[in-house]
Amino acid sequence: MLIPSACGRGNKFWTNYWTPGDTVDNVGYHPEQPIEFPHNLHAGTRQIPCEYCHSAARRSATAGIPPLNTCMGCHQYVRTDKDAIKYLKSKWESKEPVVWTKVHDLPDFVRFSHRPHVQKGIDCAECHGNVKEMVTVQQAKSMQMGWCVECHQANQAPINCSTCHY
């Protein structure tokens, strides 16, 4: 049983703490998606900032999946002959969403918000790895509790239990 004082600085009960039933430690996990989305082209070669597509990250808990309007802003005109773009266009015209499979899935009892991390200037790669080199996004880091707490300690961020659990 965890006691409230165990959440204070200096205690390391959480190191390598296992969270059962979740995908937090599936480093290398990259599920099959409806189409390949080449992050290495968009974020890497084209240098489109993460927040251009994932604009919710700076103001909400989730980074969000970009709406098709974001994709079609360019792809009404660019690379329209590609099969993946034809797929996106068909979804857009039929007003159907693209159903992506979530790559990073924290347990329901963890409250995580992208907003304070993005607003603090923490680079997306700190948690998501070098997405600029990934053809398809994969889980690059362990999202176990100990990993998060160690980052919070290193950056003098709060580590009281209620920061992440409610």
DSSP file (Angstrom, degrees, kcal/mol; ACC not computed):
  #  RESIDUE AA STRUCTURE BP1 BP2  ACC     N-H-->O    O-->H-N    N-H-->O    O-->H-N    TCO  KAPPA ALPHA  PHI   PSI    X-CA   Y-CA   Z-CA
    1    1 A M              0   0    0      0, 0.0     2,-0.4     0, 0.0     0, 0.0   0.000 360.0 360.0 360.0 135.2    0.0    0.0    0.0
    2    2 A L        -     0   0    0      2,-0.0     3,-0.0     3,-0.0     5,-0.0  -0.705 360.0-153.5 -88.6 137.3    1.3    3.4   -0.9
    3    3 A I    >   -     0   0    0     -2,-0.4     3,-2.2     1,-0.1     4,-0.4  -0.843  27.2-112.5-108.6 151.3    1.2    6.1    1.8
    4    4 A P  G >  S+     0   0    0      0, 0.0     3,-1.7     0, 0.0   157,-0.2   0.827 114.9  58.3 -51.6 -37.1    1.0    9.8    0.9
    5    5 A S  G >  S+     0   0    0      1,-0.3     3,-1.5     2,-0.2     6,-0.1   0.724  90.8  72.4 -68.5 -17.9    4.4   10.5    2.3
    6    6 A A  G <  S+     0   0    0     -3,-2.2     7,-0.3     1,-0.3    -1,-0.3   0.668  86.5  65.8 -69.6 -13.9    5.9    8.0   -0.1
    7    7 A C  G <  S+     0   0    0     -3,-1.7    -1,-0.3    -4,-0.4    -2,-0.2   0.514  81.7 105.9 -84.7  -3.7    5.3   10.5   -3.0
    8    8 A G  S X  S-     0   0    0     -3,-1.5     3,-1.3     1,-0.2    -3,-0.0  -0.213  84.0 -77.8 -75.2 166.6    7.8   13.0   -1.7
    9    9 A R  T 3  S+     0   0    0      1,-0.2    -1,-0.2     3,-0.1     3,-0.1  -0.287 113.4  32.7 -62.5 144.0   11.2   13.7   -3.1
   10   10 A G  T 3  S+     0   0    0      1,-0.3     2,-0.4    -3,-0.1    -1,-0.2   0.071  89.1 108.7  98.0 -24.3   13.9   11.3   -2.3
   11   11 A N    <   -     0   0    0     -3,-1.3    -1,-0.3    -6,-0.1     3,-0.2  -0.700  44.6-172.7 -86.5 137.1   11.7    8.2   -2.2
   12   12 A K    >   +     0   0    0     -2,-0.4     3,-1.3     1,-0.1    -1,-0.1  -0.098  42.7 124.1-123.0  36.8   12.2    5.8   -5.1
   13   13 A F  T 3  S+     0   0    0     -7,-0.3    -1,-0.1     1,-0.2   133,-0.1   0.767  75.2  58.4 -63.1 -23.5    9.4    3.3   -4.6
   14   14 A W  T >  S+     0   0    0     -3,-0.2     3,-2.7   131,-0.1   132,-0.6   0.522  71.3 124.1 -87.1  -8.2    8.2    4.1   -8.1
   15   15 A T  T <  S-     0   0    0     -3,-1.3     3,-0.1     1,-0.3    -3,-0.0  -0.369  94.7  -6.3 -60.7 125.1   11.4    3.2   -9.9
   16   16 A N  T 3  S+     0   0    0      1,-0.2    -1,-0.3    -2,-0.1     2,-0.2   0.737  91.8 174.1  58.4  25.9   10.4    0.6  -12.5
   17   17 A Y    <   -     0   0    0     -3,-2.7   128,-0.4     1,-0.1     2,-0.4  -0.460  26.5-132.2 -63.0 128.5    6.9    0.5  -11.1
   18   18 A W        -     0   0    0     -2,-0.2    -1,-0.1    -3,-0.1    -3,-0.0  -0.698  12.6-156.9 -91.7 134.2    4.8   -1.7  -13.3
   19   19 A T    >   -     0   0    0     -2,-0.4     3,-0.9     3,-0.1     5,-0.2  -0.914  23.8-137.9-109.3 104.2    1.4   -0.5  -14.5
   20   20 A P  T 3  S+     0   0    0      0, 0.0     3,-0.1     0, 0.0     0, 0.0  -0.262  73.3  12.6 -67.9 145.8   -0.6   -3.6  -15.4
   21   21 A G  T 3  S+     0   0    0      1,-0.2     2,-0.3    86,-0.0     0, 0.0   0.578 100.1 103.8  77.0  12.0   -2.8   -3.9  -18.5
   22   22 A D  S <  S-     0   0    0     -3,-0.9     3,-0.4    85,-0.1    -1,-0.2  -0.763  72.9-125.2-123.5 169.4   -1.6   -0.8  -20.3
   23   23 A T  S >  S+     0   0    0     82,-0.8     3,-1.4    -2,-0.3    82,-0.2   0.081  72.2 117.0 -99.4  23.9    0.7   -0.1  -23.3
   24   24 A V  T 3  S+     0   0    0      1,-0.3   119,-3.7    -5,-0.2   120,-0.2   0.745  79.9  40.2 -66.2 -22.7    2.9    2.3  -21.4
   25   25 A D  T 3  S+     0   0    0     -3,-0.4     2,-1.2   117,-0.2    -1,-0.3   0.029  76.8 117.3-116.6  27.8    6.0    0.1  -21.8
   26   26 A N    X   -     0   0    0     -3,-1.4     3,-2.7   115,-0.1   113,-0.3  -0.412  44.1-176.5 -92.5  59.3    5.6   -1.0  -25.3
   27   27 A V  T 3  S+     0   0    0     -2,-1.2   113,-0.2     1,-0.3     3,-0.1  -0.364  73.6  24.6 -58.3 129.2    8.7    0.6  -26.7
   28   28 A G  T 3  S+     0   0    0    111,-4.0    -1,-0.3     1,-0.3     2,-0.3   0.264  87.0 144.6  96.5 -10.5    8.8   -0.1  -30.4
   29   29 A Y    <   +     0   0    0     -3,-2.7   110,-2.4   110,-0.2    -1,-0.3  -0.446  12.9 160.6 -64.3 123.7    5.0   -0.5  -30.6
   30   30 A H        -     0   0    0     -2,-0.3   108,-0.1   108,-0.2     3,-0.1  -0.782  25.2-150.8-145.4 101.5    3.6    0.9  -33.9
   31   31 A P        -     0   0    0      0, 0.0     2,-0.2     0, 0.0    70,-0.1  -0.196  30.9 -90.1 -69.3 160.2    0.2   -0.5  -34.8
   32   32 A E        -     0   0    0     68,-0.1    69,-0.1     2,-0.0     4,-0.0  -0.516  48.1-158.8 -67.4 136.2   -1.0   -0.8  -38.4
   33   33 A Q        -     0   0    0     -2,-0.2    67,-0.1    67,-0.1     3,-0.1  -0.735  31.4-105.7-114.8 163.8   -2.8    2.4  -39.5
   34   34 A P  S    S+     0   0    0      0, 0.0     2,-0.3     0, 0.0    66,-0.1   0.869 105.5   1.4 -58.5 -36.6   -5.3    3.0  -42.2
   35   35 A I  S    S-     0   0    0     52,-0.0     2,-0.5    53,-0.0    49,-0.0  -0.965  86.7 -98.4-142.1 158.8   -2.6    4.6  -44.3
   36   36 A E        -     0   0    0     -2,-0.3   100,-0.1    -3,-0.1    -4,-0.0  -0.684  32.4-160.7 -75.9 126.7    1.1    5.3  -43.8
   37   37 A F        -     0   0    0     -2,-0.5     2,-1.5    98,-0.1   100,-0.2  -0.927  12.2-144.0-108.7 108.9    1.6    8.8  -42.5
   38   38 A P    >>  +     0   0    0      0, 0.0     4,-2.2     0, 0.0     3,-0.8  -0.529  25.1 173.3 -78.4  89.8    5.3    9.7  -43.2
   39   39 A H  H 3>>S+     0   0    0     -2,-1.5     4,-2.3    96,-1.2     5,-1.4   0.845  78.5  64.4 -61.1 -31.9    6.2   11.9  -40.2
   40   40 A N  I 34>S+     0   0    0     94,-1.6     5,-2.4     3,-0.2    -1,-0.2   0.831 108.4  40.3 -62.9 -29.8    9.8   11.8  -41.5
   41   41 A L  I <4>S+     0   0    0     -3,-0.8     5,-3.3     3,-0.2     6,-0.3   0.935 123.5  36.4 -79.6 -51.1    8.6   13.7  -44.6
   42   42 A H  I  <5S+     0   0    0     -4,-2.2     6,-2.7     3,-0.2    -2,-0.2   0.967 133.2  24.0 -70.1 -54.4    6.2   16.1  -43.0
   43   43 A A  I  <5S+     0   0    0     -4,-2.3    -3,-0.2     4,-0.2    89,-0.2   0.810 134.0  36.3 -82.6 -30.8    8.0   16.9  -39.7
   44   44 A G  I   <S+     0   0    0     -5,-1.4     3,-0.4    87,-0.2    -3,-0.2   0.937 127.8  20.6 -84.6 -82.0   11.5   16.0  -41.0
   45   45 A T  I   <S+     0   0    0     -5,-2.4    -3,-0.2     1,-0.2    -4,-0.2   0.909 134.4  38.2 -58.2 -48.2   12.1   17.0  -44.6
   46   46 A R  S   <S-     0   0    0     -5,-3.3    -1,-0.2    -6,-0.1    -3,-0.2   0.607  97.7-140.8 -81.9 -12.1    9.3   19.6  -44.8
   47   47 A Q        +     0   0    0     -3,-0.4    -4,-0.2    -6,-0.3    -3,-0.1   0.828  34.6 169.4  55.6  38.4   10.0   20.8  -41.3
   48   48 A I        -     0   0    0     -6,-2.7    -1,-0.2    -7,-0.2    -2,-0.1  -0.715  38.8-116.3 -77.1 122.9    6.3   21.3  -40.4
   49   49 A P    >>  -     0   0    0      0, 0.0     3,-1.9     0, 0.0     4,-0.8  -0.277  16.6-119.3 -62.1 146.3    6.2   21.9  -36.6
   50   50 A C  H >> S+     0   0    0      1,-0.3     4,-2.8     2,-0.2     3,-0.7   0.877 112.6  57.9 -50.4 -42.3    4.4   19.3  -34.6
   51   51 A E  H 34 S+     0   0    0      1,-0.2    -1,-0.3     2,-0.2     7,-0.1   0.582  89.1  72.8 -73.5  -8.9    1.9   21.9  -33.4
   52   52 A Y  H <4 S+     0   0    0     -3,-1.9     3,-0.3     2,-0.1    -1,-0.2   0.943 117.2  20.1 -65.8 -45.6    0.8   22.8  -36.9
   53   53 A C  H << S+     0   0    0     -4,-0.8     2,-0.7    -3,-0.7     3,-0.2   0.846 131.1  46.5 -88.9 -39.0   -1.1   19.5  -37.1
   54   54 A H    ><  +     0   0    0     -4,-2.8     3,-1.6    -5,-0.2     4,-0.3  -0.445  69.4 151.5-101.0  57.8   -1.4   18.7  -33.4
   55   55 A S  G >   +     0   0    0     -2,-0.7     3,-0.7    -3,-0.3     4,-0.3   0.691  60.5  68.6 -67.4 -20.2   -2.5   22.2  -32.4
   56   56 A A  G >> S+     0   0    0      7,-0.8     4,-1.7     1,-0.2     3,-1.5   0.718  79.5  82.6 -70.4 -19.0   -4.5   21.1  -29.4
   57   57 A A  G <4 S+     0   0    0     -3,-1.6    61,-0.3     6,-0.6    -1,-0.2   0.832  88.9  49.5 -57.6 -36.1   -1.3   20.2  -27.6
   58   58 A R  G <4 S+     0   0    0     -3,-0.7    -1,-0.3    -4,-0.3    -2,-0.1   0.607 123.8  28.6 -81.8  -9.6   -0.6   23.7  -26.4
   59   59 A R  T <4 S+     0   0    0     -3,-1.5     2,-0.3    -4,-0.3    -2,-0.2   0.415 117.2  37.8-131.6   3.1   -4.1   24.3  -25.0
   60   60 A S  S  < S-     0   0    0     -4,-1.7    55,-1.4     2,-0.2    54,-0.4  -0.876  82.0 -97.6-145.9 179.2   -5.5   20.9  -23.9
   61   61 A A  S    S+     0   0    0     -2,-0.3    53,-2.0    52,-0.2     2,-0.3   0.885 104.3  50.4 -67.6 -39.5   -4.8   17.6  -22.3
   62   62 A T  S    S-     0   0    0     51,-0.2    -3,-0.2     1,-0.1    -2,-0.2  -0.730  70.9-140.8-104.3 150.7   -4.4   15.7  -25.6
   63   63 A A        -     0   0    0     -2,-0.3    -7,-0.8    -6,-0.1    -6,-0.6   0.804  51.1-149.8 -73.6 -28.9   -2.3   16.6  -28.6
   64   64 A G        -     0   0    0     -8,-0.2    -7,-0.1    -9,-0.1    -8,-0.0   0.313  15.2 -86.2  79.4 152.7   -5.2   15.4  -30.7
   65   65 A I        -     0   0    0    -11,-0.1   -11,-0.1     1,-0.0    -1,-0.0  -0.839  53.7-109.2 -90.9 130.0   -5.4   13.8  -34.1
   66   66 A P        -     0   0    0      0, 0.0   -12,-0.1     0, 0.0   -13,-0.1  -0.293  32.1-114.3 -61.3 142.1   -5.5   16.5  -36.8
   67   67 A P    >>  -     0   0    0      0, 0.0     3,-1.5     0, 0.0     4,-1.1  -0.380  28.2-108.6 -69.8 157.3   -8.9   17.0  -38.5
   68   68 A L  H 3> S+     0   0    0      1,-0.3     4,-3.2     2,-0.2     5,-0.2   0.784 116.6  70.3 -59.0 -26.5   -8.9   16.1  -42.2
   69   69 A N  H 3> S+     0   0    0      1,-0.2     4,-1.2     2,-0.2    -1,-0.3   0.872  96.0  53.6 -57.5 -35.7   -9.3   19.8  -42.9
   70   70 A T  H <> S+     0   0    0     -3,-1.5     4,-0.5     2,-0.2     3,-0.3   0.943 113.1  41.6 -64.2 -47.5   -5.7   20.2  -41.8
   71   71 A C  H >X S+     0   0    0     -4,-1.1     4,-2.6     1,-0.2     3,-1.1   0.927 114.6  50.7 -63.8 -45.7   -4.5   17.5  -44.2
   72   72 A M  H 3X S+     0   0    0     -4,-3.2     4,-1.1     1,-0.3    -1,-0.2   0.656  89.0  80.4 -74.3 -14.7   -6.6   18.7  -47.1
   73   73 A G  H 3< S+     0   0    0     -4,-1.2    -1,-0.3    -3,-0.3    -2,-0.2   0.890 116.3  16.0 -54.7 -38.7   -5.4   22.3  -46.7
   74   74 A C  H XX S+     0   0    0     -3,-1.1     3,-2.2    -4,-0.5     4,-2.1   0.815 122.2  61.9 -97.2 -44.4   -2.4   21.1  -48.6
   75   75 A H  H 3< S+     0   0    0     -4,-2.6    -3,-0.2     1,-0.3    -2,-0.2   0.358  83.1  76.2 -79.9   8.6   -3.5   17.9  -50.2
   76   76 A Q  T 3< S+     0   0    0     -4,-1.1    -1,-0.3    -5,-0.2    -3,-0.1   0.743 120.8  15.3 -71.6 -24.7   -6.3   19.3  -52.2
   77   77 A Y  T <4 S+     0   0    0     -3,-2.2     2,-0.5    -5,-0.2     3,-0.3   0.660 115.6  75.5-119.7 -29.0   -3.4   20.5  -54.4
   78   78 A V  S  < S-     0   0    0     -4,-2.1    -1,-0.1     1,-0.2    -4,-0.0  -0.797 110.8 -15.9-103.3 129.5   -0.3   18.5  -53.4
   79   79 A R  S >  S+     0   0    0     -2,-0.5     3,-1.8     1,-0.1     6,-0.3   0.788  74.1 158.3  56.7  34.3    0.5   14.9  -54.3
   80   80 A T  T 3   +     0   0    0     -3,-0.3    -1,-0.1     1,-0.3    -2,-0.1   0.628  64.7  65.4 -65.5 -13.6   -3.2   14.2  -55.3
   81   81 A D  T 3  S+     0   0    0      4,-0.1    -1,-0.3     5,-0.0     2,-0.2   0.588  79.1 102.9 -84.4 -10.7   -2.1   11.3  -57.4
   82   82 A K  S <> S-     0   0    0     -3,-1.8     4,-2.3     1,-0.1     5,-0.2  -0.471  75.6-129.7 -77.0 143.3   -0.9    9.2  -54.4
   83   83 A D  H  > S+     0   0    0      1,-0.2     4,-2.3     2,-0.2     5,-0.1   0.890 108.0  53.3 -59.2 -41.6   -3.1    6.4  -53.1
   84   84 A A  H  > S+     0   0    0      1,-0.2     4,-2.3     2,-0.2    -1,-0.2   0.892 110.6  47.1 -62.6 -38.4   -2.9    7.7  -49.5
   85   85 A I  H  > S+     0   0    0     -6,-0.3     4,-2.8     2,-0.2    -1,-0.2   0.874 109.4  53.5 -71.5 -37.2   -4.0   11.1  -50.5
   86   86 A K  H  X S+     0   0    0     -4,-2.3     4,-2.2     2,-0.2    -2,-0.2   0.896 108.8  50.8 -61.5 -39.5   -6.8    9.6  -52.6
   87   87 A Y  H  X S+     0   0    0     -4,-2.3     4,-2.1     2,-0.2    -2,-0.2   0.946 111.5  47.0 -61.9 -49.0   -7.9    7.7  -49.4
   88   88 A L  H  X S+     0   0    0     -4,-2.3     4,-2.7     1,-0.2    -2,-0.2   0.914 111.8  51.0 -59.3 -43.5   -7.8   11.0  -47.4
   89   89 A K  H  X S+     0   0    0     -4,-2.8     4,-2.8     1,-0.2    -1,-0.2   0.890 108.3  51.4 -64.0 -39.1   -9.8   12.8  -50.0
   90   90 A S  H  X S+     0   0    0     -4,-2.2     4,-1.7     2,-0.2    -1,-0.2   0.899 112.3  46.7 -65.4 -39.2  -12.5   10.1  -50.2
   91   91 A K  H  <>S+     0   0    0     -4,-2.1     5,-2.6     2,-0.2     4,-0.4   0.918 113.3  49.4 -65.3 -43.7  -12.9   10.3  -46.4
   92   92 A W  H ><5S+     0   0    0     -4,-2.7     3,-1.0     1,-0.2    -2,-0.2   0.926 111.8  47.5 -62.4 -47.0  -13.0   14.1  -46.5
   93   93 A E  H 3<5S+     0   0    0     -4,-2.8    -1,-0.2     1,-0.3    -2,-0.2   0.838 114.8  45.6 -66.0 -32.9  -15.6   14.2  -49.3
   94   94 A S  T 3<5S-     0   0    0     -4,-1.7    -1,-0.3    -5,-0.2    -2,-0.2   0.409 110.2-124.2 -89.7   3.2  -17.8   11.6  -47.5
   95   95 A K  T < 5 +     0   0    0     -3,-1.0    -3,-0.2    -4,-0.4    -4,-0.1   0.853  64.1 140.0  56.2  38.7  -17.3   13.5  -44.2
   96   96 A E      < -     0   0    0     -5,-2.6    -1,-0.2    -6,-0.2    -2,-0.1  -0.886  50.7-122.0-108.4 141.4  -16.0   10.3  -42.5
   97   97 A P        -     0   0    0      0, 0.0     2,-0.6     0, 0.0    -5,-0.0  -0.450  21.4-115.3 -77.8 155.9  -13.1   10.4  -40.1
   98   98 A V        -     0   0    0     -2,-0.1     2,-1.0     1,-0.0   -10,-0.0  -0.815  29.9-137.7 -83.8 127.6   -9.9    8.5  -40.6
   99   99 A V        -     0   0    0     -2,-0.6     2,-0.2     2,-0.0    -1,-0.0  -0.766  25.7-172.8 -95.1 100.5   -9.8    6.0  -37.7
  100  100 A W        -     0   0    0     -2,-1.0     2,-0.5   -67,-0.1   -67,-0.1  -0.582  23.9-120.7 -88.9 153.4   -6.2    5.9  -36.4
  101  101 A T        -     0   0    0     -2,-0.2     2,-0.1   -69,-0.1    -1,-0.0  -0.845  32.7-114.2 -95.4 128.7   -5.0    3.5  -33.8
  102  102 A K        -     0   0    0     -2,-0.5     3,-0.1     1,-0.1    -1,-0.0  -0.364  27.4-172.0 -64.8 135.3   -3.6    5.1  -30.7
  103  103 A V  S    S+     0   0    0      1,-0.2     2,-0.6    -2,-0.1    -1,-0.1   0.845  74.5  45.9 -95.3 -43.3    0.1    4.6  -30.2
  104  104 A H        +     0   0    0     34,-0.1     2,-0.5     2,-0.0    -1,-0.2  -0.913  68.7 173.3-107.1 114.6    0.6    6.1  -26.7
  105  105 A D        -     0   0    0     -2,-0.6   -82,-0.8   -82,-0.2   -81,-0.1  -0.909  10.3-167.1-130.1 104.1   -2.1    4.9  -24.3
  106  106 A L        -     0   0    0     -2,-0.5    38,-0.1     1,-0.1     6,-0.0  -0.523  36.6 -90.4 -84.8 155.8   -1.8    5.8  -20.6
  107  107 A P    >   -     0   0    0      0, 0.0     3,-1.7     0, 0.0    -1,-0.1  -0.248  34.9-114.2 -62.5 154.7   -4.0    4.2  -18.0
  108  108 A D  T 3  S+     0   0    0      1,-0.3    -2,-0.1    -3,-0.1     0, 0.0   0.744 113.7  62.0 -62.8 -24.1   -7.3    5.8  -17.2
  109  109 A F  T 3  S+     0   0    0     56,-0.1    57,-0.5    57,-0.1     2,-0.5   0.416  88.3  87.1 -85.7   4.2   -6.2    6.6  -13.6
  110  110 A V  B <   -A  165   0A   0     -3,-1.7     2,-0.7    55,-0.1    55,-0.2  -0.902  65.1-155.0-104.6 127.4   -3.4    8.8  -14.9
  111  111 A R        +     0   0    0     53,-4.3     2,-0.4    -2,-0.5    -3,-0.1  -0.896  23.0 169.5-101.0 112.4   -4.1   12.5  -15.7
  112  112 A F        -     0   0    0     -2,-0.7     2,-0.5    -6,-0.0    52,-0.1  -0.986  13.2-170.3-125.3 132.7   -1.7   13.8  -18.2
  113  113 A S     >  -     0   0    0     -2,-0.4     4,-0.6     1,-0.1   -52,-0.2  -0.986  17.0-158.3-123.3 129.0   -2.0   17.1  -20.0
  114  114 A H  H  > S+     0   0    0    -53,-2.0     4,-2.8    -2,-0.5     3,-0.5   0.845  82.4  78.7 -66.1 -33.2    0.2   18.1  -23.0
  115  115 A R  H  > S+     0   0    0    -55,-1.4     4,-2.9     1,-0.2     5,-0.3   0.874  93.1  42.1 -50.4 -56.3   -0.5   21.8  -22.3
  116  116 A P  H  > S+     0   0    0      0, 0.0     4,-1.2     0, 0.0    -1,-0.2   0.854 116.7  50.3 -64.6 -29.8    1.9   22.5  -19.4
  117  117 A H  H  <>S+     0   0    0     -4,-0.6     5,-2.2    -3,-0.5     4,-0.4   0.933 114.3  42.4 -70.4 -45.9    4.6   20.4  -21.0
  118  118 A V  H ><5S+     0   0    0     -4,-2.8     3,-1.4   -61,-0.3    -3,-0.2   0.918 114.4  51.2 -66.1 -43.9    4.3   22.2  -24.4
  119  119 A Q  H 3<5S+     0   0    0     -4,-2.9    -1,-0.2    -5,-0.3    -2,-0.2   0.776 105.2  56.9 -66.6 -25.0    4.0   25.6  -22.8
  120  120 A K  T 3<5S-     0   0    0     -4,-1.2    -1,-0.3    -5,-0.3    -2,-0.2   0.589 120.1-111.9 -79.2 -10.7    7.1   24.9  -20.7
  121  121 A G  T < 5 +     0   0    0     -3,-1.4     2,-0.4    -4,-0.4    -3,-0.2   0.629  58.6 160.1  91.4  13.9    9.0   24.4  -24.0
  122  122 A I      < -     0   0    0     -5,-2.2    -1,-0.3    -6,-0.2     2,-0.1  -0.583  43.5-120.0 -72.3 124.7    9.6   20.7  -23.6
  123  123 A D    >   -     0   0    0     -2,-0.4     3,-1.9     1,-0.1     4,-0.4  -0.391  12.9-125.7 -66.8 139.4   10.3   19.3  -27.0
  124  124 A C  T >> S+     0   0    0      1,-0.3     4,-2.7     2,-0.2     3,-1.2   0.817 107.6  67.4 -53.5 -34.2    7.9   16.6  -28.2
  125  125 A A  H 3> S+     0   0    0      1,-0.3     4,-1.7     3,-0.2    -1,-0.3   0.735  82.0  75.3 -63.7 -23.2   10.9   14.3  -28.9
  126  126 A E  H <4 S+     0   0    0     -3,-1.9    -1,-0.3     1,-0.2    -2,-0.2   0.880 118.1  13.8 -56.2 -38.1   11.6   14.1  -25.1
  127  127 A C  H <4 S+     0   0    0     -3,-1.2    14,-0.4    -4,-0.4    13,-0.3   0.749 135.5  41.9-105.9 -34.5    8.6   11.7  -24.8
  128  128 A H  H  < S-     0   0    0     -4,-2.7    10,-0.3     1,-0.3    -3,-0.2   0.440  99.7-130.4 -99.6  -0.6    7.8   10.7  -28.3
  129  129 A G     <  -     0   0    0     -4,-1.7     2,-2.1    -5,-0.3    -1,-0.3  -0.207  57.4 -31.9  77.9-175.2   11.3   10.1  -29.6
  130  130 A N    >   +     0   0    0      1,-0.2     3,-2.2    -4,-0.1     4,-0.3  -0.506  64.7 169.7 -82.2  77.0   12.7   11.5  -32.9
  131  131 A V  G >   +     0   0    0     -2,-2.1     3,-1.7     1,-0.3    -1,-0.2   0.773  68.1  75.0 -59.3 -27.2    9.4   11.5  -34.8
  132  132 A K  G 3  S+     0   0    0      1,-0.3    -1,-0.3    -3,-0.2   -87,-0.2   0.671 101.4  41.8 -61.3 -15.8   11.1   13.5  -37.5
  133  133 A E  G <  S+     0   0    0     -3,-2.2     2,-0.4   -89,-0.1    -1,-0.3   0.383  94.7 101.0-109.5   0.9   12.9   10.3  -38.6
  134  134 A M    <   -     0   0    0     -3,-1.7   -94,-1.6    -4,-0.3   -95,-0.3  -0.741  52.1-163.3 -93.6 131.4    9.9    8.0  -38.2
  135  135 A V  S    S+     0   0    0     -2,-0.4   -96,-1.2     1,-0.3     2,-0.4   0.948  92.0  14.2 -70.4 -50.8    8.0    6.8  -41.3
  136  136 A T  S    S-     0   0    0    -98,-0.2    -1,-0.3  -100,-0.1     2,-0.1  -0.976  99.0-103.4-122.0 142.2    5.2    5.7  -38.9
  137  137 A V        +     0   0    0     -2,-0.4     2,-0.3  -100,-0.2  -100,-0.0  -0.347  42.9 177.6 -66.4 137.6    5.0    6.8  -35.3
  138  138 A Q        -     0   0    0    -10,-0.3     2,-0.5  -108,-0.1  -108,-0.2  -0.940  41.1 -91.2-134.5 159.7    6.0    4.3  -32.8
  139  139 A Q        +     0   0    0   -110,-2.4  -111,-4.0  -113,-0.3  -110,-0.2  -0.609  43.8 175.2 -72.8 120.1    6.4    4.4  -29.0
  140  140 A A        +     0   0    0     -2,-0.5     2,-0.3   -13,-0.3    -1,-0.2   0.678  56.8  42.3-101.5 -22.5    9.9    5.4  -28.4
  141  141 A K  S    S-     0   0    0    -14,-0.4     2,-0.4  -115,-0.1  -115,-0.1  -0.897  83.3-107.2-127.4 154.0   10.0    5.7  -24.6
  142  142 A S        -     0   0    0     -2,-0.3  -117,-0.2  -117,-0.1  -118,-0.1  -0.651  23.3-160.1 -73.5 132.3    8.7    3.8  -21.6
  143  143 A M        +     0   0    0   -119,-3.7  -118,-0.2    -2,-0.4    -1,-0.1  -0.033  40.3 142.0-105.4  30.6    5.9    5.8  -20.2
  144  144 A Q    >>  -     0   0    0   -120,-0.2     4,-1.7     1,-0.1     3,-0.5  -0.318  66.3-108.2 -67.7 156.0    6.1    4.0  -16.8
  145  145 A M  H 3> S+     0   0    0   -128,-0.4     4,-2.8     1,-0.2     5,-0.2   0.872 117.1  56.1 -54.5 -43.5    5.5    6.0  -13.7
  146  146 A G  H 3> S+     0   0    0   -132,-0.6     4,-2.5  -129,-0.3    -1,-0.2   0.876 104.4  53.1 -60.1 -38.6    9.2    6.0  -12.7
  147  147 A W  H <> S+     0   0    0     -3,-0.5     4,-1.6     2,-0.2    -1,-0.2   0.919 112.3  44.9 -62.2 -44.6   10.3    7.5  -16.0
  148  148 A C  H  X S+     0   0    0     -4,-1.7     4,-2.5     2,-0.2    -2,-0.2   0.924 113.1  49.8 -66.1 -45.2    7.8   10.4  -15.6
  149  149 A V  H  X S+     0   0    0     -4,-2.8     4,-2.8     1,-0.2    -2,-0.2   0.907 108.9  52.2 -63.4 -41.5    8.7   11.0  -11.9
  150  150 A E  H  X S+     0   0    0     -4,-2.5     4,-2.3    -5,-0.2    -1,-0.2   0.883 110.2  48.9 -62.5 -37.4   12.5   11.0  -12.7
  151  151 A C  H  X S+     0   0    0     -4,-1.6     4,-1.7     2,-0.2    -2,-0.2   0.923 111.1  50.0 -66.1 -44.0   11.8   13.6  -15.5
  152  152 A H  H  <>S+     0   0    0     -4,-2.5     5,-3.1     1,-0.2    -2,-0.2   0.916 111.9  48.2 -60.7 -42.8    9.8   15.7  -13.1
  153  153 A Q  H ><5S+     0   0    0     -4,-2.8     3,-1.4     1,-0.2    -2,-0.2   0.930 110.3  50.9 -63.3 -44.8   12.5   15.5  -10.4
  154  154 A A  H 3<5S+     0   0    0     -4,-2.3    -1,-0.2     1,-0.3    -2,-0.2   0.802 117.5  40.1 -63.0 -29.3   15.2   16.5  -13.0
  155  155 A N  T 3<5S-     0   0    0     -4,-1.7    -1,-0.3    -5,-0.1    -2,-0.2   0.220 111.5-117.2-106.2  13.2   13.2   19.5  -14.1
  156  156 A Q  T < 5 +     0   0    0     -3,-1.4    -3,-0.2     1,-0.2    -4,-0.1   0.855  63.1 150.5  52.5  40.7   12.0   20.5  -10.6
  157  157 A A      < -     0   0    0     -5,-3.1    -1,-0.2    -6,-0.2    -2,-0.1  -0.639  56.6 -79.2 -94.7 158.5    8.3   19.8  -11.5
  158  158 A P        +     0   0    0      0, 0.0    -1,-0.1     0, 0.0    -5,-0.1  -0.261  41.1 179.9 -60.0 141.0    5.8   18.7   -8.9
  159  159 A I        +     0   0    0     -7,-0.1     5,-0.1    -3,-0.1     2,-0.1   0.235  34.2 129.4-124.8  12.3    5.8   15.1   -8.0
  160  160 A N  S >  S-     0   0    0      1,-0.1     3,-2.3     2,-0.1     4,-0.5  -0.422  71.4-112.7 -65.2 148.2    3.1   14.9   -5.4
  161  161 A C  G >> S+     0   0    0      1,-0.3     4,-2.2  -157,-0.2     3,-1.2   0.818 113.1  62.2 -53.4 -37.8    0.7   12.1   -6.3
  162  162 A S  G 34 S+     0   0    0      1,-0.3    -1,-0.3     2,-0.2    -2,-0.1   0.591  86.0  75.9 -71.2  -8.4   -2.2   14.4   -7.1
  163  163 A T  G <4 S+     0   0    0     -3,-2.3    -1,-0.3     1,-0.1    -2,-0.2   0.899 118.9  10.7 -64.3 -38.5   -0.2   16.0  -10.0
  164  164 A C  T <4 S+     0   0    0     -3,-1.2   -53,-4.3    -4,-0.5     2,-0.4   0.573 124.8  59.6-117.2 -15.3   -0.9   12.9  -12.1
  165  165 A H  B  <   A  110   0A   0     -4,-2.2   -55,-0.1   -55,-0.2    -1,-0.1  -0.945 360.0 360.0-123.0 139.4   -3.5   10.9  -10.2
  166  166 A Y              0   0    0    -57,-0.5    -1,-0.1    -2,-0.4   -56,-0.1   0.297 360.0 360.0-145.6 360.0   -7.0   11.9   -9.2
